[in-house]
Amino acid sequence: MSSESSINQLLNDKLYQVIGSTPASIAESLKKVDLKGKSTEGGQLVAISIFAAAVNKATLETFMADTRFAAARPLIIAALSISGKSNMTALTLLGHCFLATDMASNIVFAREFRKKMGQSHLWSGELDAGSLSEVQKKILKEKKRVTDEKEAAALGNGFIKYVGLANGELIGLERAYFGTGVDSSIVADQASRGSNETAGSQYISSHHDRKGSSLPSPPRVASRLPSSVAQSGPSSSRATLTLNDIPADTYEYRSRALNQPDSDILESLERRGLSDFVSATRSMMTRDPDGSKTRSASTANG
């Protein structure tokens, strides 16, 4: 192995520090929250991302606070956020990837934003037409420079198939991003350019809790530890409940937004029972999407 190859191996998974989010990294993060077949949540994420591509962060946060996005907010917190706040860089790129799909032609907001850009999507021209400001053009040209068009299209098209918003088999890079199998030649090609699938874990691995320690990747329901609440209390009627019984969205909100360890989640589950636990958690998700108010009020373990 050459010296350059050795150095590349040390640095490639940190390329996001200089080039930002990549289609592969976003796909990897989205797969962690298991949206397969969930067209409602997937559709909300498409809408939020396309909106993010056209506005600033403050406007996006106000938009996301709408009750219509209650299902998508905890997923964004789990997969596309930094310190409990939406990752604007990732959501903006994801929005531009959706603009590169045929489905965007049927979305009125997307059509109007295309007119403002003066082209159908970020990679279809040089942004010389349209009515974007010079500052906006500069930002988008840099995003275009560091993002491959084929990867962007694969992320957009692959995701809408993955969540069930479009029909068709996953092909090529789409399959590498969202399929159960991985095309090794595709991943190897991406790795040579520093954008392989495993680099996408930065959203999760770079998050830190209030004590500065790294937070674990949010587990899927199927992979949660089968810890029984019987160890946390004497309630025999609930002794068989485990973390696996908790819906994915409520578990992600408790663990990611509220920074609750599994032991606290289990204690609350035992004390409330499953139905009340889920109801209370989803009420908090609606009132306090990023968990900041709940954490500051020290009521997170309710």
GUZA-656279 format. One record per residue (C-alpha): residue in one letter; x, y, z. Coordinates in steps of 0.25 Angstrom, whole numbers, padded with zeros to 4 digits, always signed. Example, Ala and Ser with C-alpha at 12.3 -4.5 7.8 and 13.67 -1.06 7.14 Angstrom:
2
A+0049-0018+0031S+0055-0004+0029
% end
This chain:
302
M+0000+0000+0000S+0005+0014-0004S+0007+0025+0006E-0004+0033+0000S-0013+0021+0001S-0010+0020+0016I-0013+0034+0018N-0026+0034+0010Q-0031+0022+0019L-0028+0031+0031L-0036+0043+0025N-0046+0038+0016D-0057+0036+0026K-0055+0051+0031L-0057+0057+0017Y-0070+0063+0021Q-0062+0073+0030V-0058+0080+0017I-0068+0076+0007G-0081+0075+0015S-0091+0064+0014T-0091+0054+0002P-0102+0046-0004A-0096+0033+0002S-0095+0039+0016I-0109+0044+0016A-0114+0030+0011E-0107+0023+0022S-0113+0032+0032L-0127+0031+0027K-0126+0016+0027K-0123+0016+0042V-0137+0021+0044D-0144+0010+0036L-0153+0018+0027K-0155+0006+0017G-0169+0006+0012K-0174+0018+0021S-0179+0027+0010T-0186+0037+0020E-0173+0040+0028G-0165+0039+0015G-0174+0049+0008Q-0173+0059+0019L-0158+0058+0019V-0158+0060+0004A-0166+0073+0006I-0157+0078+0017S-0145+0075+0009I-0150+0082-0003F-0154+0094+0005A-0140+0094+0012A-0134+0095-0002A-0141+0108-0004V-0141+0116+0009N-0132+0119+0021K-0131+0111+0034A-0140+0120+0043T-0151+0119+0032L-0149+0104+0031E-0150+0102+0047T-0163+0110+0047F-0168+0101+0035M-0164+0088+0042A-0172+0092+0055D-0185+0091+0048T-0193+0079+0054R-0194+0073+0040F-0180+0069+0041A-0181+0062+0055A-0177+0048+0049A-0165+0053+0042R-0159+0062+0052P-0154+0051+0062L-0148+0044+0049I-0140+0057+0045I-0135+0058+0060A-0130+0044+0059A-0124+0044+0046L-0122+0058+0040S-0118+0067+0052I-0107+0072+0060S-0108+0075+0075G-0123+0073+0074K-0125+0084+0063S-0127+0080+0048N-0115+0079+0039M-0118+0089+0029T-0106+0085+0020A-0112+0071+0019L-0126+0075+0017T-0123+0085+0007L-0115+0075-0001L-0126+0064+0000G-0136+0075-0005H-0127+0077-0017C-0126+0062-0019F-0141+0061-0019L-0142+0073-0029A-0134+0064-0038T-0145+0053-0039D-0157+0052-0048M-0166+0053-0037A-0162+0067-0034S-0169+0071-0047N-0182+0069-0041I-0179+0077-0028V-0184+0091-0030F-0174+0097-0020A-0163+0090-0027R-0167+0095-0041E-0167+0109-0036F-0153+0107-0029R-0148+0102-0042K-0152+0115-0049K-0145+0123-0038M-0132+0115-0041G-0134+0116-0056Q-0132+0101-0058S-0139+0088-0054H-0129+0084-0043L-0115+0088-0038W-0107+0079-0047S-0115+0083-0060G-0108+0096-0063E-0098+0107-0058L-0109+0115-0050D-0107+0126-0060A-0122+0128-0062G-0133+0130-0052S-0134+0140-0040L-0125+0135-0029S-0116+0145-0022E-0101+0144-0025V-0099+0139-0011Q-0109+0128-0013K-0102+0124-0026K-0088+0123-0020I-0093+0114-0009L-0101+0105-0019K-0089+0105-0029E-0080+0100-0017K-0090+0089-0014K-0091+0085-0028R-0076+0084-0029V-0074+0074-0018T-0086+0066-0021D-0087+0056-0033E-0100+0057-0041K-0102+0042-0042E-0100+0040-0027A-0110+0052-0025A-0121+0045-0034A-0119+0032-0028L-0121+0037-0014G-0134+0044-0018N-0140+0033-0027G-0135+0022-0018F-0142+0029-0006I-0155+0031-0012K-0155+0016-0016Y-0150+0012-0003V-0162+0019+0005G-0172+0015-0005L-0175+0028-0012A-0171+0022-0025N-0171+0009-0032G-0160+0001-0038E-0148-0007-0034L-0135-0001-0027I-0124+0000-0038G-0109+0003-0038L-0106+0013-0027E-0120+0013-0022R-0118-0001-0018A-0105+0002-0012Y-0111+0013-0003F-0125+0007+0001G-0124-0008-0003T-0122-0020+0006G-0110-0024-0002V-0098-0016-0006D-0092-0015-0020S-0077-0016-0016S-0072-0010-0029I-0081+0003-0027V-0076+0004-0012A-0062+0002-0016D-0063+0013-0027Q-0069+0023-0016A-0058+0019-0006S-0048+0023-0016R-0054+0037-0016G-0056+0038-0001S-0071+0036-0001N-0074+0022+0002E-0086+0018+0010T-0079+0016+0023A-0075+0031+0023G-0089+0034+0025S-0089+0031+0040Q-0084+0045+0043Y-0098+0050+0047I-0099+0040+0058S-0084+0038+0062S-0082+0053+0063H-0093+0056+0072H-0090+0058+0086D-0098+0058+0099R-0098+0069+0109K-0086+0062+0116G-0078+0062+0103S-0078+0047+0101S-0082+0041+0088L-0096+0037+0086P-0098+0023+0080S-0105+0021+0067P-0120+0020+0068P-0123+0006+0068R-0134+0000+0060V-0146-0007+0067A-0141-0021+0063S-0127-0018+0069R-0131-0013+0083L-0126-0020+0095P-0137-0029+0100S-0136-0023+0114S-0148-0026+0123V-0154-0015+0131A-0156-0026+0142Q-0142-0022+0147S-0146-0008+0149G-0158-0010+0158P-0168-0020+0163S-0180-0018+0154S-0183-0033+0149S-0193-0029+0139R-0183-0021+0131A-0171-0030+0134T-0170-0035+0120L-0169-0021+0113T-0156-0018+0107L-0149-0007+0098N-0154-0015+0086D-0168-0012+0090I-0166+0003+0088P-0170+0009+0075A-0158+0013+0067D-0161+0028+0067T-0164+0029+0082Y-0151+0021+0085E-0143+0031+0076Y-0149+0043+0082R-0146+0038+0096S-0132+0034+0093R-0127+0044+0083A-0135+0057+0086L-0136+0055+0102N-0123+0048+0103Q-0129+0037+0112P-0121+0025+0114D-0129+0011+0112S-0130+0009+0127D-0138+0022+0129I-0147+0019+0117L-0150+0005+0123E-0153+0011+0137S-0163+0021+0130L-0169+0010+0122E-0171+0001+0134R-0177+0013+0142R-0186+0017+0132G-0189+0005+0124L-0188+0004+0109S-0200+0011+0104D-0198+0023+0114F-0183+0023+0111V-0185+0025+0096S-0196+0035+0097A-0188+0044+0107T-0176+0043+0098R-0183+0047+0085S-0190+0058+0092M-0176+0063+0096M-0171+0061+0082T-0182+0070+0077R-0180+0081+0088D-0165+0080+0088P-0159+0074+0075D-0145+0076+0078G-0146+0073+0093S-0139+0085+0098K-0151+0090+0106T-0153+0077+0113R-0138+0075+0116S-0137+0089+0122A-0149+0087+0130S-0143+0074+0136T-0156+0066+0133A-0150+0057+0122N-0152+0045+0131G-0167+0046+0132
% end
